[in-house]
Amino acid sequence: ALIPATTDAFSIVMVSDSPAAVGDVILAEDFSQFCWGADEISQSAGYWVTEDEPKWDTQVASSYSNHDAKSFAGTRGKYKGACWHAQKAANKVDGFRLSNWAQGEYARVYLGPGYVFLSTEDYCAHIITSELNSIPEGQTAKLKVTLHAAGAVEGGEAVVAVQHGISYNAITASTTTNKSKLDLTSNKATITYEGGLTTLSEFEVTLSGVEKGDRIAFGPTTYTAKSNSNMMILSDITVQIIELE
């Protein structure tokens, strides 16, 4: 879906190892700055998605080297394999920020014009933030997490869950599936979608007891459901410390 942008003035905040204070935003990511139209991002982060590498010529390079949504909305066929590669090169000055993120058990995270698309009718997928290393050592944080997101089914739910002490394969892993198991029950919040996939809404949740190095997972509330209720999009995410203990 091609949806209206909601974050024209979005300020990126990359994760840091420097201790943060109450009120600090410790992570803010806008997915509209990444490649659009790529296949599963675990395979396309620096790799060709298609088995046969697409021919790279001037016309293809030009098509994939800008952030104009119109140039991606109608893209089909073999050239989508070149999409991530070109956008990665175009954003090189800013670094490859998404490489520190991870996926859950299944590699079913895709990139659309302005968002990441999670899951299919047969697989549940989650996207997992970088390690939140700016939470001061020995303290726990209460976080405010703000999301612009949408779900395929009105009234469907998504989970925002703290991940503690679990290792993941990075999004840049070349494997087709990531068998990391997530904790979707211990420390979580849920949101309920208000419309379909073309209706982004703003959600705000709080998560307590978050420690240095923890991550936050976003996606379906379960691994097992197989329906279009799994499918959702995430446009951006902002994580702010509101309390420290």
Buried (B, 14 or more C-beta within 10 A) or exposed (E): BEBEBBBEEBEEBEBBEEBBEEEBBBBBBBBBBBBBBBBBBBBBBEBBBBEEEBEEEEEBBEBBEEBEBEBBEEBEEEBBBBBBBBBBEBBEEEEBBBBBBBBBBBBBBBBBBBBBBBBBEEBBBBBBBBBBBBBBEEBBBBBBBBBBBBBBBEEBBBBBBBBBEBEBBBBBBEEEBBEBEBBBEEBBBEBEBBEEBEBBBEBEBEBBBBBBEBBBBBBBBEBEBEBBBBBBBBBBBBBBBEEBE
